[in-house]
Amino acid sequence: MSEIRLYVTSTEKGAAEILDLLSEVFGEEDFAIATTEVDERRDIWEASVYLMKDEEEAVRERIAEGIRHAFPNAVIEREVIPDVDWIARSLEGLKPVRAGRFLVHGSHDRDKVKLNDIAIEIDAGQAFGTGHHGTTAGCLEMIEGVMRARTVRNALDLGTGSGVLAIAVRKLRHIKVLATDIDPVAVRVAKENVRRNGIASGIRLETAPGFHSPAFRKEGPFDLIIANILARPLMKVAPQLAAHLAPGGSVILSGILAGQRWKVLSAYNGVKLRHVRTIWRNGWVTIHLRHG
Ligand SMILES: C[S@@+](CC[C@H](N)C(=O)[O-])C[C@H]1O[C@@H](n2cnc3c(N)ncnc32)[C@H](O)[C@@H]1O
């Protein structure tokens, strides 16, 4: 059955207020609720509830009732989310990708795994992160280097997508990992990938925009923070990211085009993080920074 997103368009402040109201309406029920930035310059945001098609009418009425007083003119729009299987089928031909000792492969390529590989099984789906993109591969290579050289007792994967990087960290070392994404669909896909890779515990997955969740304080500060979420949001979260880093900790940033490297580095120098190493892949850079 199809999944539906019901959403209301507002400003950042309005979307946050709607999110609070919807959290009261749906409480502990199993609905994913999130806010997403659509256009930073024009301050356009969406507050969304994800549900199955047969629940649509009842959920729509509850949303309307919940926000009616504070937002009398709000329009509730809908989007049908495409089925995961359809996308997966169209991308079935993707070849396994090597990055350091990691081999990221689809379920159809299990026989390609060699003895010394650290295999991560990810089928192409609705979440970003099959290993084919230069940013994911750069992060995997950097994770291996950093975790070999430094003591890492816990880690944060901000913008986890398919969960590939959190799975990589956990496969390298038996440590606790917090993995978050602004997109509840990605979080659901990541949960499935964590299970499929035989990881029964140790990875906590949460839907959260930026650092907006109590989970960060609860699980942090972190010895390693990985964030592959594009240059602009990376620059925006620099102060919060630095605040959640343990003394002497490492940061791996990606989603940065080569030409944006200096802007991102200067934002992070401003929060007392210094450059250690850069990996270049297909026009994208992955950067390792440290406290000090
Ligand atoms: C480029 S993908 C990276 C996925 C995976 N970590 C990888 O390396 O392949 C970026 C992910 O970050 C998420 N994202 C973007 N902005 C975010 C934000 N402000 N807070 C949390 N997640 C965010 C997106 O939904 C997307 O899943």
The ligand as an SDF file (V2000), in Angstrom:
LIG
                    3D

 27 29  0  0  0  0  0  0  0  0999 V2000
   24.2510   13.1710    0.8370 C   0  0  0  0  0  0  0  0  0  0  0  0
   23.1500   12.2500    1.8230 S   0  0  0  0  0  0  0  0  0  0  0  0
   24.3240   11.2900    2.7750 C   0  0  0  0  0  0  0  0  0  0  0  0
   23.8300    9.9060    3.1460 C   0  0  0  0  0  0  0  0  0  0  0  0
   24.8950    8.9990    3.7670 C   0  0  0  0  0  0  0  0  0  0  0  0
   25.3360    9.5120    5.0500 N   0  0  0  0  0  0  0  0  0  0  0  0
   26.0850    8.8530    2.8420 C   0  0  0  0  0  0  0  0  0  0  0  0
   27.1620    9.3140    3.1820 O   0  0  0  0  0  0  0  0  0  0  0  0
   25.9230    8.2500    1.7750 O   0  0  0  0  0  0  0  0  0  0  0  0
   22.5920   13.4810    2.9420 C   0  0  0  0  0  0  0  0  0  0  0  0
   21.5470   13.0180    3.9310 C   0  0  0  0  0  0  0  0  0  0  0  0
   21.4290   14.0450    4.9160 O   0  0  0  0  0  0  0  0  0  0  0  0
   20.0800   14.3040    5.2060 C   0  0  0  0  0  0  0  0  0  0  0  0
   20.0210   15.7160    5.6620 N   0  0  0  0  0  0  0  0  0  0  0  0
   20.0950   16.8440    4.9130 C   0  0  0  0  0  0  0  0  0  0  0  0
   20.0590   17.9350    5.6960 N   0  0  0  0  0  0  0  0  0  0  0  0
   19.9780   17.4910    6.9680 C   0  0  0  0  0  0  0  0  0  0  0  0
   19.9050   18.1330    8.2420 C   0  0  0  0  0  0  0  0  0  0  0  0
   19.9150   19.4590    8.3590 N   0  0  0  0  0  0  0  0  0  0  0  0
   19.8230   17.3560    9.3580 N   0  0  0  0  0  0  0  0  0  0  0  0
   19.8310   16.0110    9.2580 C   0  0  0  0  0  0  0  0  0  0  0  0
   19.8740   15.3500    8.0780 N   0  0  0  0  0  0  0  0  0  0  0  0
   19.9600   16.0660    6.9540 C   0  0  0  0  0  0  0  0  0  0  0  0
   19.3380   14.0110    3.9150 C   0  0  0  0  0  0  0  0  0  0  0  0
   17.9870   13.6880    4.1580 O   0  0  0  0  0  0  0  0  0  0  0  0
   20.1530   12.8490    3.3460 C   0  0  0  0  0  0  0  0  0  0  0  0
   19.6260   11.6000    3.7390 O   0  0  0  0  0  0  0  0  0  0  0  0
  1  2  1  0
  2  3  1  0
  2 10  1  0
  3  4  1  0
  4  5  1  0
  5  6  1  0
  5  7  1  0
  7  8  2  0
  7  9  1  0
 10 11  1  0
 11 12  1  0
 11 26  1  0
 12 13  1  0
 13 14  1  0
 13 24  1  0
 14 15  1  0
 14 23  1  0
 15 16  2  0
 16 17  1  0
 17 18  1  0
 17 23  2  0
 18 19  1  0
 18 20  2  0
 20 21  1  0
 21 22  2  0
 22 23  1  0
 24 25  1  0
 24 26  1  0
 26 27  1  0
M  CHG  2   2   1   9  -1
M  END
$$$$
